[in-house]
């Protein structure tokens, strides 16, 4: 509860007075940031005033204290889950988004099999990156629109639930993000941190791991920017009392074998079945590594090596697959996908093969171009209201470092009609670069923070 002095300051200051402080390079107080977020939610601040404040924050900058206070105000603009009746550590993983980035579908059941609860609130794909909710909806019947009570019940029953953000979780973020997008103030780390962490902290977590992508297919393409974002996310999480760490991981090429929706779920179910496909090894490696980090943070494993051993054992003995099966049944899906994941693969799609023109080594497999090609043929969306074709996608037949001969298949596009392939054939051809010499090996995990 605010003291009287803070209350009077909060009541008296008009939006333009608060905007002026930040416009002129001043540091905002908690009450002033609270007044701003309250105004976003109750409509007392006009869109042009909110936009002016965002631009002032973007140009003048936010201190670490301001960033954390903004996150806090956005977090408490809505509901914070109370999962205290679940007598297990509560953990989650968040990715900043990439192409073929599907690890949540392995990590959530794997963590549940290891004895932790995973209340995973996910998003939809936008632009060249995919979304977990779109992937899940390619499983017949899978319901991602859960009420808070349904969500809690499923977490309590099988150890994890995967749902979209409700209107009651960090409602300020939806309005702010739309205006940031319209005013070109999206690419600013403190605002990105507040957006991500206000939603993650609303899950009532004990521990969080962040997968911050870097490379052509990432939101933050530059390595140094990715590290700065990861550091800021970790500091904000720890400052909020949630044990938080981050991995900066490679997104120069798509993660795993497939890019799309149904095909990515197929890839993950095969991993859960212990039948990892060629080209999916990096999906498995990153899933286990992120899981292991959380197991140590949650106190389930004493060190990272024991955590990796535990995670691998739960994949090998089928317990993670059974958690996924239980979750599918609880969220309305056809759980037989666990027995026959081939049911996810559509028949009758047209195939377009991208082939190598020369002998050599794959030096580039540009993730952004491949992701954009899948969006263009219907596998993603450029606007939030766009529909998604869950069946279409792309198979990465060759990865960076692979040796190829002229005529070898680098990738296969699965699309509805030949005209779709014609629209993206040049983009896909240009995504690959073949060199005479093998490229320098790049680590999947570039930095742990």
LINSUL-V140658 format. One record per backbone hydrogen bond with DSSP energy under -0.5 kcal/mol. CO is the residue of the C=O (numbers start at 1). NH is the residue of the N-H. If there is no record, write none. Layout:
# LINSUL-V140658
co=CO nh=NH
co=CO nh=NH
This chain:
# LINSUL-V140658
co=3 nh=7
co=4 nh=8
co=5 nh=9
co=6 nh=10
co=7 nh=11
co=8 nh=12
co=9 nh=13
co=14 nh=17
co=14 nh=18
co=15 nh=19
co=16 nh=20
co=17 nh=21
co=18 nh=22
co=19 nh=23
co=20 nh=24
co=21 nh=26
co=22 nh=25
co=29 nh=33
co=30 nh=34
co=31 nh=35
co=32 nh=36
co=33 nh=37
co=34 nh=38
co=35 nh=39
co=36 nh=40
co=37 nh=41
co=38 nh=42
co=39 nh=43
co=39 nh=45
co=44 nh=46
co=46 nh=49
co=46 nh=50
co=47 nh=51
co=48 nh=52
co=49 nh=53
co=50 nh=54
co=51 nh=55
co=52 nh=56
co=53 nh=57
co=54 nh=58
co=55 nh=59
co=56 nh=60
co=57 nh=61
co=63 nh=67
co=64 nh=68
co=65 nh=69
co=66 nh=70
co=67 nh=71
co=68 nh=72
co=69 nh=73
co=70 nh=74
co=71 nh=75
co=72 nh=76
co=74 nh=77
co=75 nh=78
co=75 nh=170
co=81 nh=83
co=83 nh=86
co=85 nh=87
co=86 nh=88
co=89 nh=91
co=89 nh=117
co=90 nh=206
co=90 nh=207
co=92 nh=209
co=94 nh=211
co=97 nh=219
co=98 nh=100
co=98 nh=101
co=98 nh=130
co=99 nh=255
co=100 nh=102
co=102 nh=105
co=103 nh=106
co=103 nh=107
co=104 nh=108
co=106 nh=110
co=107 nh=111
co=108 nh=112
co=109 nh=113
co=110 nh=114
co=111 nh=114
co=111 nh=116
co=112 nh=115
co=117 nh=91
co=117 nh=119
co=118 nh=120
co=118 nh=161
co=119 nh=121
co=120 nh=122
co=120 nh=163
co=122 nh=165
co=123 nh=133
co=126 nh=129
co=129 nh=126
co=131 nh=135
co=132 nh=136
co=133 nh=137
co=135 nh=138
co=136 nh=139
co=138 nh=140
co=139 nh=142
co=140 nh=334
co=142 nh=144
co=144 nh=146
co=144 nh=164
co=147 nh=151
co=148 nh=152
co=149 nh=153
co=150 nh=154
co=151 nh=155
co=152 nh=156
co=153 nh=157
co=154 nh=158
co=154 nh=159
co=155 nh=159
co=159 nh=118
co=161 nh=120
co=163 nh=122
co=166 nh=169
co=168 nh=79
co=168 nh=170
co=170 nh=173
co=170 nh=174
co=171 nh=175
co=172 nh=176
co=173 nh=177
co=174 nh=178
co=175 nh=179
co=176 nh=180
co=177 nh=181
co=178 nh=182
co=179 nh=183
co=180 nh=185
co=180 nh=186
co=181 nh=184
co=186 nh=188
co=188 nh=191
co=188 nh=192
co=189 nh=193
co=190 nh=194
co=191 nh=195
co=192 nh=196
co=193 nh=197
co=194 nh=198
co=195 nh=199
co=196 nh=199
co=196 nh=200
co=197 nh=201
co=200 nh=203
co=201 nh=204
co=202 nh=81
co=206 nh=243
co=207 nh=92
co=208 nh=245
co=209 nh=94
co=210 nh=212
co=210 nh=247
co=211 nh=96
co=211 nh=213
co=212 nh=249
co=214 nh=251
co=215 nh=218
co=219 nh=221
co=220 nh=215
co=221 nh=215
co=222 nh=226
co=223 nh=227
co=224 nh=228
co=225 nh=229
co=226 nh=230
co=227 nh=231
co=228 nh=232
co=229 nh=233
co=230 nh=234
co=231 nh=235
co=232 nh=236
co=233 nh=237
co=234 nh=238
co=235 nh=239
co=236 nh=240
co=237 nh=242
co=238 nh=241
co=241 nh=243
co=242 nh=244
co=243 nh=208
co=245 nh=210
co=246 nh=449
co=247 nh=212
co=247 nh=249
co=248 nh=446
co=248 nh=447
co=249 nh=214
co=251 nh=217
co=252 nh=367
co=257 nh=396
co=259 nh=394
co=261 nh=265
co=262 nh=266
co=263 nh=267
co=264 nh=268
co=265 nh=269
co=266 nh=270
co=267 nh=271
co=268 nh=272
co=269 nh=273
co=270 nh=275
co=271 nh=274
co=277 nh=280
co=280 nh=284
co=281 nh=285
co=282 nh=286
co=283 nh=287
co=284 nh=288
co=285 nh=289
co=286 nh=290
co=287 nh=291
co=288 nh=292
co=289 nh=293
co=290 nh=294
co=291 nh=295
co=292 nh=296
co=293 nh=297
co=294 nh=298
co=295 nh=300
co=295 nh=301
co=296 nh=299
co=303 nh=307
co=304 nh=308
co=305 nh=309
co=306 nh=310
co=307 nh=311
co=308 nh=312
co=309 nh=313
co=310 nh=314
co=311 nh=315
co=312 nh=316
co=313 nh=317
co=314 nh=320
co=315 nh=318
co=318 nh=322
co=319 nh=323
co=320 nh=324
co=321 nh=325
co=322 nh=326
co=323 nh=327
co=324 nh=328
co=325 nh=329
co=326 nh=330
co=327 nh=331
co=328 nh=333
co=329 nh=332
co=331 nh=143
co=333 nh=335
co=334 nh=337
co=335 nh=338
co=336 nh=339
co=336 nh=340
co=340 nh=343
co=341 nh=344
co=342 nh=345
co=344 nh=346
co=350 nh=415
co=352 nh=413
co=353 nh=355
co=354 nh=410
co=354 nh=411
co=356 nh=407
co=360 nh=404
co=361 nh=363
co=361 nh=435
co=362 nh=401
co=364 nh=433
co=366 nh=370
co=367 nh=371
co=368 nh=372
co=369 nh=373
co=370 nh=374
co=371 nh=375
co=372 nh=376
co=373 nh=377
co=374 nh=379
co=375 nh=378
co=375 nh=380
co=378 nh=389
co=381 nh=127
co=383 nh=386
co=388 nh=390
co=390 nh=261
co=390 nh=262
co=392 nh=261
co=393 nh=414
co=394 nh=259
co=394 nh=396
co=395 nh=397
co=395 nh=412
co=399 nh=402
co=402 nh=362
co=404 nh=360
co=405 nh=408
co=408 nh=356
co=410 nh=397
co=410 nh=398
co=411 nh=354
co=412 nh=395
co=413 nh=352
co=413 nh=415
co=414 nh=393
co=415 nh=350
co=417 nh=420
co=417 nh=421
co=418 nh=422
co=419 nh=423
co=420 nh=424
co=421 nh=424
co=421 nh=425
co=424 nh=428
co=425 nh=429
co=426 nh=430
co=427 nh=431
co=428 nh=431
co=428 nh=432
co=429 nh=432
co=431 nh=366
co=433 nh=363
co=433 nh=364
co=433 nh=435
co=435 nh=361
co=444 nh=250
co=444 nh=446
co=447 nh=248
